[in-house]
Amino acid sequence: MISLITILILLACVVLAFFILIQNPKGGGLQGSFGTMSSQVMGVKQSTDVMEKGTWTLISVIGGLCLISVMFFAKPEGATKAKSTPAQSAPANGAKK
């Protein structure tokens, strides 16, 4: 199960990197190169909204998957066995005369 979650995290990271790389706060970059098609279909303002929502969604997915993946790790040996009984010492012998 952990390998499936790891693959999903890596896939989400690649898609997130793609979303971040095509965004440019000044409106240029790769999004500006493909802007003619997106402005005819969705409009320029809506394409940036989709990119921003996609970025925040992927960040949330990655964070959630990371938190879920912790549940599938094996616990260390010492963490599962708590020592509840104190160590017993030998009874004290009184001095006999």
ROSE-4610 file (N, C-alpha, C; in Angstrom, 1 decimal, always signed):
// ROSE-4610
residu = [M/M/M/I/I/I/S/S/S/L/L/L/I/I/I/T/T/T/I/I/I/L/L/L/I/I/I/L/L/L/L/L/L/A/A/A/C/C/C/V/V/V/V/V/V/L/L/L/A/A/A/F/F/F/F/F/F/I/I/I/L/L/L/I/I/I/Q/Q/Q/N/N/N/P/P/P/K/K/K/G/G/G/G/G/G/G/G/G/L/L/L/Q/Q/Q/G/G/G/S/S/S/F/F/F/G/G/G/T/T/T/M/M/M/S/S/S/S/S/S/Q/Q/Q/V/V/V/M/M/M/G/G/G/V/V/V/K/K/K/Q/Q/Q/S/S/S/T/T/T/D/D/D/V/V/V/M/M/M/E/E/E/K/K/K/G/G/G/T/T/T/W/W/W/T/T/T/L/L/L/I/I/I/S/S/S/V/V/V/I/I/I/G/G/G/G/G/G/L/L/L/C/C/C/L/L/L/I/I/I/S/S/S/V/V/V/M/M/M/F/F/F/F/F/F/A/A/A/K/K/K/P/P/P/E/E/E/G/G/G/A/A/A/T/T/T/K/K/K/A/A/A/K/K/K/S/S/S/T/T/T/P/P/P/A/A/A/Q/Q/Q/S/S/S/A/A/A/P/P/P/A/A/A/N/N/N/G/G/G/A/A/A/K/K/K/K/K/K]
num = [1/1/1/2/2/2/3/3/3/4/4/4/5/5/5/6/6/6/7/7/7/8/8/8/9/9/9/10/10/10/11/11/11/12/12/12/13/13/13/14/14/14/15/15/15/16/16/16/17/17/17/18/18/18/19/19/19/20/20/20/21/21/21/22/22/22/23/23/23/24/24/24/25/25/25/26/26/26/27/27/27/28/28/28/29/29/29/30/30/30/31/31/31/32/32/32/33/33/33/34/34/34/35/35/35/36/36/36/37/37/37/38/38/38/39/39/39/40/40/40/41/41/41/42/42/42/43/43/43/44/44/44/45/45/45/46/46/46/47/47/47/48/48/48/49/49/49/50/50/50/51/51/51/52/52/52/53/53/53/54/54/54/55/55/55/56/56/56/57/57/57/58/58/58/59/59/59/60/60/60/61/61/61/62/62/62/63/63/63/64/64/64/65/65/65/66/66/66/67/67/67/68/68/68/69/69/69/70/70/70/71/71/71/72/72/72/73/73/73/74/74/74/75/75/75/76/76/76/77/77/77/78/78/78/79/79/79/80/80/80/81/81/81/82/82/82/83/83/83/84/84/84/85/85/85/86/86/86/87/87/87/88/88/88/89/89/89/90/90/90/91/91/91/92/92/92/93/93/93/94/94/94/95/95/95/96/96/96/97/97/97]
x = [+0.8/+0.0/+0.9/+2.0/+2.9/+3.5/+3.7/+4.3/+3.2/+2.0/+0.9/+0.8/+0.8/+0.8/+2.0/+3.1/+4.4/+4.3/+3.8/+3.6/+2.6/+1.5/+0.6/+1.2/+2.0/+2.6/+3.6/+4.4/+5.3/+4.6/+3.5/+2.7/+2.1/+1.6/+1.1/+2.2/+3.4/+4.5/+4.9/+4.9/+5.2/+4.2/+2.9/+1.8/+1.9/+2.2/+2.3/+3.4/+4.6/+5.7/+5.3/+4.6/+4.1/+3.2/+2.3/+1.4/+2.2/+3.2/+4.0/+4.9/+5.4/+6.3/+5.5/+4.3/+3.6/+2.9/+2.9/+2.4/+3.5/+3.1/+4.0/+3.2/+3.6/+2.8/+2.6/+3.4/+3.3/+2.5/+2.0/+1.2/+1.9/+3.2/+4.0/+4.3/+5.4/+5.8/+5.1/+5.1/+4.5/+3.0/+2.4/+0.9/+0.7/+1.6/+1.4/+1.6/+2.5/+2.7/+1.5/+0.8/-0.4/-1.7/-1.5/-2.7/-3.7/-3.4/-4.4/-5.5/-5.1/-6.1/-6.9/-6.2/-6.9/-7.8/-7.4/-8.3/-9.5/-9.4/-10.6/-11.6/-11.0/-11.9/-12.4/-11.4/-11.8/-11.7/-11.0/-10.7/-9.4/-8.7/-7.4/-7.5/-8.5/-8.7/-9.1/-9.9/-10.3/-9.2/-8.3/-7.2/-6.3/-6.0/-5.2/-5.9/-7.2/-8.0/-7.9/-8.0/-7.9/-6.5/-5.5/-4.1/-3.9/-4.4/-4.3/-5.0/-6.3/-7.0/-6.4/-5.8/-5.1/-3.9/-3.2/-2.0/-2.4/-3.4/-3.8/-4.4/-5.1/-5.7/-4.5/-3.6/-2.5/-1.6/-1.4/-0.7/-1.5/-2.8/-3.6/-3.6/-3.6/-3.5/-2.2/-1.1/+0.2/+0.3/-0.2/-0.1/-1.0/-2.2/-3.0/-2.4/-1.9/-1.2/+0.0/+0.7/+1.9/+1.4/+0.3/-0.2/-0.8/-1.5/-2.0/-0.9/+0.2/+1.3/+1.9/+1.9/+2.5/+1.8/+0.5/-0.3/+0.2/+0.9/+1.3/+2.7/+3.4/+4.8/+4.8/+5.7/+5.8/+6.4/+5.8/+6.3/+7.5/+8.4/+9.7/+9.3/+10.2/+10.0/+9.8/+10.6/+10.6/+9.4/+8.8/+7.6/+6.4/+6.3/+5.0/+5.0/+6.1/+6.2/+6.6/+5.7/+6.0/+6.3/+7.3/+7.7/+6.9/+5.8/+5.0/+5.4/+6.1/+6.5/+7.9/+8.1/+9.5/+10.4/+11.6/+12.6/+12.6/+12.6/+12.5/+13.9/+14.2/+15.5/+15.5/+16.6/+16.6/+16.3/+15.6/+15.2/+16.4/+16.3/+17.5/+17.5/+18.7/+18.8/+19.3/+18.7/+19.2/+20.4/+21.2/+22.4/+22.0/+22.4/+22.1/+23.3/+23.1/+24.2/+24.0]
y = [-1.2/+0.0/+1.3/+1.2/+2.4/+2.7/+1.7/+1.9/+2.6/+2.3/+2.9/+4.4/+4.6/+6.0/+6.8/+6.2/+6.9/+7.2/+6.3/+6.6/+7.7/+7.7/+8.8/+10.2/+10.2/+11.4/+11.9/+11.0/+11.4/+11.9/+11.2/+11.7/+13.1/+13.3/+14.6/+15.7/+15.3/+16.3/+16.7/+15.7/+16.0/+16.9/+16.6/+17.5/+18.9/+18.9/+20.2/+21.0/+20.4/+21.1/+21.6/+20.9/+21.3/+22.6/+22.5/+23.7/+24.9/+24.7/+25.9/+26.4/+25.5/+26.0/+26.8/+26.4/+27.1/+28.4/+28.6/+29.9/+31.0/+32.2/+33.3/+34.5/+35.1/+36.1/+37.3/+37.5/+38.7/+38.3/+37.1/+36.7/+36.2/+36.0/+35.5/+34.0/+33.6/+32.2/+31.2/+30.0/+29.0/+29.2/+29.8/+30.0/+31.1/+32.1/+33.1/+32.5/+31.5/+30.9/+30.2/+29.5/+28.8/+29.6/+30.9/+31.7/+31.9/+31.8/+32.0/+30.9/+29.7/+28.6/+28.7/+29.0/+29.0/+30.2/+31.3/+32.5/+32.4/+31.6/+31.3/+30.4/+29.4/+28.4/+28.8/+29.2/+29.5/+31.0/+31.7/+33.1/+33.2/+34.3/+34.4/+34.4/+35.1/+35.2/+33.8/+33.1/+31.8/+30.8/+30.9/+29.9/+30.1/+31.3/+31.5/+31.0/+31.2/+30.7/+29.1/+28.5/+27.0/+26.6/+27.3/+26.9/+27.1/+28.2/+28.4/+27.4/+27.1/+26.1/+24.7/+24.4/+23.1/+23.1/+24.2/+24.2/+23.9/+24.7/+24.5/+23.1/+22.6/+21.2/+20.2/+20.3/+19.3/+19.4/+20.7/+20.8/+20.1/+20.3/+19.6/+18.1/+17.6/+16.2/+15.6/+16.3/+15.8/+15.8/+16.9/+16.9/+15.8/+15.6/+14.6/+13.2/+12.9/+11.6/+11.4/+12.4/+12.3/+12.0/+12.6/+12.3/+10.9/+10.4/+9.1/+8.0/+8.3/+7.4/+7.0/+7.9/+7.7/+6.5/+6.3/+5.3/+3.9/+3.8/+2.5/+2.1/+3.0/+2.6/+1.7/+0.8/-0.1/+0.7/+0.3/+1.0/+0.3/+1.1/+0.5/-0.5/-1.5/-2.5/-1.9/-1.0/-0.4/+0.4/+1.0/+1.9/+1.1/-0.2/-0.9/-1.6/-1.9/-2.5/-1.5/-1.0/-0.1/-0.9/-0.5/-1.1/-0.5/-1.3/-0.8/-1.2/-2.3/-2.8/-2.4/-1.8/-1.3/-2.5/-2.3/-3.4/-3.7/-5.0/-5.4/-5.6/-5.1/-5.3/-6.4/-6.9/-8.0/-7.4/-8.2/-7.7/-7.4/-6.4/-6.1/-7.0/-7.6/-8.5/-7.6/-7.8/-7.1/-7.7/-7.0/-7.5/-8.3/-9.6/-10.5/-10.7/-10.7/-10.9/-12.1]
z = [+0.0/+0.0/+0.0/+0.7/+0.8/-0.6/-1.4/-2.7/-3.6/-3.5/-4.3/-3.9/-2.6/-2.1/-2.6/-2.5/-3.0/-4.5/-5.3/-6.7/-6.9/-6.2/-6.3/-5.9/-4.8/-4.4/-5.5/-6.1/-7.1/-8.4/-8.7/-9.9/-9.6/-8.4/-8.1/-8.1/-7.6/-7.6/-9.1/-10.0/-11.4/-12.0/-11.7/-12.3/-11.7/-10.4/-9.7/-10.2/-10.5/-11.1/-12.5/-13.2/-14.6/-14.4/-13.5/-13.2/-12.8/-12.0/-11.5/-12.6/-13.5/-14.5/-15.6/-15.9/-17.0/-16.5/-15.2/-14.6/-14.6/-14.9/-14.8/-14.2/-13.1/-12.5/-13.4/-14.4/-15.3/-16.6/-16.7/-17.8/-19.0/-18.9/-20.0/-19.8/-20.3/-20.1/-21.1/-20.7/-21.6/-21.7/-20.7/-20.8/-21.8/-22.0/-23.0/-24.4/-24.5/-25.8/-26.3/-25.4/-25.8/-25.5/-25.3/-24.9/-25.9/-27.2/-28.3/-28.2/-28.0/-27.9/-26.6/-25.5/-24.2/-24.1/-24.7/-24.6/-25.5/-26.5/-27.4/-26.7/-25.9/-25.3/-24.0/-23.1/-21.7/-21.4/-22.1/-21.7/-20.9/-20.9/-20.3/-18.8/-18.2/-16.8/-16.2/-16.9/-16.4/-16.4/-17.4/-17.5/-16.3/-15.8/-14.6/-13.4/-13.3/-12.2/-12.1/-13.3/-13.3/-12.9/-13.3/-12.9/-11.4/-10.9/-9.4/-8.6/-9.0/-8.3/-8.4/-9.6/-9.7/-8.8/-8.7/-7.9/-6.4/-5.9/-4.5/-4.3/-5.2/-5.1/-5.0/-5.9/-5.9/-4.6/-4.1/-2.8/-1.7/-1.7/-0.7/-0.8/-2.0/-2.3/-1.8/-2.1/-1.7/-0.2/+0.5/+1.9/+2.6/+2.0/+2.5/+2.4/+1.2/+0.9/+1.9/+2.1/+3.0/+4.4/+4.9/+6.2/+6.3/+5.2/+5.2/+5.1/+4.4/+4.3/+5.6/+6.6/+7.9/+8.6/+8.3/+9.0/+8.6/+7.4/+6.9/+7.2/+7.8/+8.2/+9.4/+9.5/+10.6/+11.9/+13.0/+14.2/+14.7/+15.3/+15.9/+17.0/+17.2/+18.2/+19.6/+20.0/+21.3/+21.6/+20.5/+20.7/+21.0/+20.6/+20.9/+22.2/+22.8/+24.1/+25.1/+25.9/+26.9/+28.2/+28.9/+30.1/+31.3/+31.7/+32.7/+34.1/+34.2/+35.5/+35.8/+37.0/+37.3/+37.6/+37.4/+37.7/+39.2/+39.6/+41.0/+41.4/+42.6/+43.2/+44.2/+44.6/+45.6/+46.9/+47.7/+49.1/+49.9/+50.7/+51.6/+52.8/+53.0/+54.2/+55.4/+56.5/+57.7/+58.3/+58.9/+59.6/+60.8/+60.8/+61.9/+62.8/+64.1/+65.0/+65.8]
